[in-house]
Amino acid sequence: AKPAAVEEIPKIYRSQIDWQFIKMLDLLENNIRPWVRKRVKKFLGEEEKDLINFVMAQLQSRKPPEVIEQEMEIAFGKKEARKFTTDLWKELFSFSKSVAKYK
């Protein structure tokens, strides 16, 4: 697979995610995991636990969205993988933006 041209990468992928804050409030487990579970179930028709755990592991090791998107293509196909990852990043970013309220 040839690397995607730069302009193809969604803007949200460049957003600063506040991983410190997300870790501090355990948002990956409390908020993101249920979100991922719902999306996977909606797309695949079942809660594919291995896939959900895989996504969570990718996030825990702070893999970049491009990498996650590529991995998700196997399960979801290209278009859905892009949508899933873009929405996931918007979700993560929304927590990063809410940081301001706690400081």
ABEGO torsion letter per residue (X at the ends): XBBBBAAABBAAAABBBBAAAAAAAGAAAAAAAAAAAAAAAAAAGBBBAAAAAAAAAAAAAGBBAAAAAAAAAAAAEAAAAAAAAAAAAAAAAAAAAAAAAAX
